[in-house]
Amino acid sequence: MTDPQQVAGAPSAPDGSPSGGAPSGGAPSGGAPSARQQERPARPAADWRGRGRRLGGAVAGASETWLLLALVILIVFFTVKAPGKFLTLSDFSLMGQDAAWLLVMAVGETFVILTAGIDLSVGSLLVLGGVMTDLYCIHHGGPSASWAAIAIGSLIGLATGAAWGAAQGFLVAKAKVPPLIVTLAGFIAAGEGVAYLITGGADFRTVPNRLVNTIGLGSVLGVPWLIVISFAVAIVGGLVLAFTQFGRYTYAIGSNAEAARRAGIGVDRHLIKIYALSGLLSGLGGIIALASVGSTSIAGHSFDNLEVITAVALGGASLFGGRGSMLGSFIGLAFSTVLLEGLIIIGVNEYWQEVAIGAALVAAVYLDQLRRRQRGGGRGRWAGLWPGRFGRQRA
Amino acid sequence: MTEPVLEARRLTKHYGHVLALDEADFNAYPGEVVALIGDNGAGKSTLVKTLVGAIRPDQGEILVDGAPVHLASPLDARGYGIEAVYQDLALAPDLDSAANLFLGRELYVVPFVRVLNRRAMRQRAITAFAELGIELPDVGTPVGMLSGGQRQSVAVARAVAFASRIIFMDEPTAALGVVQRGRVLDVIRRVRDRGVSVVLVSHNMPEVLAVADRVEVLRMGRRVATYTAAQTSVEELVGAMTGALELTNGGHPQ
């Protein structure tokens, strides 16, 4: 999953690759740089101008902008198709609440995908986190469990997710098992195995009232707790990704792991942290879902992983790593949520909704491929539309 | 002669049954450009990797300013002011050139929580590129969108910005056009003039003679000759590399 242009220059750097390269090219006496410079000079003095241009270019070029546009079009479409139903504040609030745990998991998934990895286990770790949380609460007060019991239960749920994620990260980073396989195994083992073993196959329906009534149904200053928590996680995740060393290393590893390693970055450790983070946030998603649904719904999250990955991919994150943003993932999730809810509101058969999500995923990954070709080939905006002939990667 | 800034003494390295380095010696003196040449398989890359801490020799000593050192990793080597420009450049194409310049050595606004100081890194990147006469359209452009020559410049600038003693450059001009090649050689001279030694690994003999002060020749895992660049010729160097020339005159270490 590395960039071809990096594979081309293998890290081993064999003893002298161009065998007969001795006299080639002559010896440029290397005087002053020639007048016909191919590269434009940097102008530190006019930095602010460059900054303005960069900003403009970034807005126009960013995949977030186009996705936001698509989202607006989608909202307008559904508003016109279902007047008075779709474009209401309460509906947006409901969508936000429905997508709360998906958003929390999308934050972790964004970090994972940026490293050129993938985490299929998110929905299963959500279930497991919820089960572990509720298991403790059931034995410590049941419906009337105290906040202390809920807090301890939640810590157990979070710790379970984080530990499982860290174990997956260890297998990916140290044992070099492909993340697809590791997290697929995690998906099956946690969601279909361990969760069923603990619950005996029947959902826990005893959830602490305090949890359901506050986190699940309550609001703070008129905003549902579900939205407050999930948005807060997204904002913190976005800030960490954009402004800290942790985020920078995440991009660096996804972009060129070998370069990151040679730059002294602890690549393996960082990967383990990221998979642990994804597991932790899945555990948090489990607590949120538990509060929101009022049961462990062990069979209800089998496709969460695909929904989350679709959202992140739609948001412009490259499945080959190194490119993407939290804002993009957020808008991507908003897009798929609006699409699903909109289809329900205008009365489209629910099976078509699954088809729509599948189509969106394929479209998102195809767009990613186009962008990559465009960048690699550098032959203009539409180069990637003709795969193979014009869109070749630069050697 | 002054003390070498970096010295290798009788380095030996086996890969299985292959003897990559056979008691190889190497010297680099302060403020010089020394070319390391040799035919394919002569052990150049192994020697370089050993001296930048990427691999550990089976036997032998490495001395920095005359004192024996132990280089367990490239980080150790960096600690001694030893930097390298790899043949594949080792850049992250999705990060911009400022981010690549500071990769692994970021500057922070709030060191405790590792919040990046992007503005400072940007400014210092602009300064670093300007000092070397390297021209980039914008330090905010992802490196993957730069030309081959520009990427090369970023990799070189990164090494130069942090090297206080010596820089290894493995075939830095192999993938470049004529103009860019001339520029890299300029940069090499400029680095030397700042008092940092440069080890140039190259196959291009005219280039070696144009830029190097001294030449050390490796053959079959050992140093077989050293020359003063001004007093040798392409024929002599090729002869030493291939073993066609039996070495007596220039063949002893200075």
Chai-1 contact restraints between the chains, C-beta under 6 A:
chainA,res_idxA,chainB,res_idxB,connection_type,confidence,min_distance_angstrom,max_distance_angstrom,comment,restraint_id
A,G9,B,D88,contact,1.0,0.0,6.0,A-B,restraint_1
A,A13,B,S45,contact,1.0,0.0,6.0,A-B,restraint_2
A,A13,B,Q87,contact,1.0,0.0,6.0,A-B,restraint_3
A,A13,B,D170,contact,1.0,0.0,6.0,A-B,restraint_4
A,D15,B,N40,contact,1.0,0.0,6.0,A-B,restraint_5
A,D15,B,G41,contact,1.0,0.0,6.0,A-B,restraint_6
A,D15,B,K44,contact,1.0,0.0,6.0,A-B,restraint_7
A,D15,B,S45,contact,1.0,0.0,6.0,A-B,restraint_8
A,G16,B,N40,contact,1.0,0.0,6.0,A-B,restraint_9
A,G16,B,H203,contact,1.0,0.0,6.0,A-B,restraint_10
A,G21,B,H203,contact,1.0,0.0,6.0,A-B,restraint_11
A,A22,B,H203,contact,1.0,0.0,6.0,A-B,restraint_12
A,A22,B,M205,contact,1.0,0.0,6.0,A-B,restraint_13
A,A27,B,P206,contact,1.0,0.0,6.0,A-B,restraint_14
A,A27,B,E207,contact,1.0,0.0,6.0,A-B,restraint_15
A,A27,B,A210,contact,1.0,0.0,6.0,A-B,restraint_16
A,P28,B,V178,contact,1.0,0.0,6.0,A-B,restraint_17
A,P28,B,R181,contact,1.0,0.0,6.0,A-B,restraint_18
A,P28,B,G182,contact,1.0,0.0,6.0,A-B,restraint_19
A,G30,B,G182,contact,1.0,0.0,6.0,A-B,restraint_20
A,G30,B,L185,contact,1.0,0.0,6.0,A-B,restraint_21
A,G30,B,D186,contact,1.0,0.0,6.0,A-B,restraint_22
A,P33,B,R183,contact,1.0,0.0,6.0,A-B,restraint_23
A,S34,B,V179,contact,1.0,0.0,6.0,A-B,restraint_24
A,E39,B,E135,contact,1.0,0.0,6.0,A-B,restraint_25
A,E39,B,Q150,contact,1.0,0.0,6.0,A-B,restraint_26
A,R40,B,P137,contact,1.0,0.0,6.0,A-B,restraint_27
A,P41,B,E135,contact,1.0,0.0,6.0,A-B,restraint_28
A,A42,B,E135,contact,1.0,0.0,6.0,A-B,restraint_29
A,A42,B,L136,contact,1.0,0.0,6.0,A-B,restraint_30
A,P44,B,I126,contact,1.0,0.0,6.0,A-B,restraint_31
A,G50,B,D138,contact,1.0,0.0,6.0,A-B,restraint_32
A,R54,B,G140,contact,1.0,0.0,6.0,A-B,restraint_33
A,F243,B,V115,contact,1.0,0.0,6.0,A-B,restraint_34
A,F243,B,L116,contact,1.0,0.0,6.0,A-B,restraint_35
A,T244,B,R114,contact,1.0,0.0,6.0,A-B,restraint_36
A,T244,B,V115,contact,1.0,0.0,6.0,A-B,restraint_37
A,Q245,B,E106,contact,1.0,0.0,6.0,A-B,restraint_38
A,Q245,B,R114,contact,1.0,0.0,6.0,A-B,restraint_39
A,A252,B,A92,contact,1.0,0.0,6.0,A-B,restraint_40
A,A252,B,L103,contact,1.0,0.0,6.0,A-B,restraint_41
A,S255,B,A92,contact,1.0,0.0,6.0,A-B,restraint_42
A,S255,B,P93,contact,1.0,0.0,6.0,A-B,restraint_43
A,S255,B,D94,contact,1.0,0.0,6.0,A-B,restraint_44
A,S255,B,L95,contact,1.0,0.0,6.0,A-B,restraint_45
A,N256,B,A92,contact,1.0,0.0,6.0,A-B,restraint_46
A,A259,B,A90,contact,1.0,0.0,6.0,A-B,restraint_47
A,A259,B,L91,contact,1.0,0.0,6.0,A-B,restraint_48
A,A259,B,A92,contact,1.0,0.0,6.0,A-B,restraint_49
A,R262,B,A90,contact,1.0,0.0,6.0,A-B,restraint_50
A,A263,B,L103,contact,1.0,0.0,6.0,A-B,restraint_51
A,A263,B,G104,contact,1.0,0.0,6.0,A-B,restraint_52
A,G264,B,L75,contact,1.0,0.0,6.0,A-B,restraint_53
A,G264,B,G104,contact,1.0,0.0,6.0,A-B,restraint_54
A,I265,B,G104,contact,1.0,0.0,6.0,A-B,restraint_55
A,G322,B,D94,contact,1.0,0.0,6.0,A-B,restraint_56
A,R323,B,D94,contact,1.0,0.0,6.0,A-B,restraint_57
A,R375,B,G144,contact,1.0,0.0,6.0,A-B,restraint_58
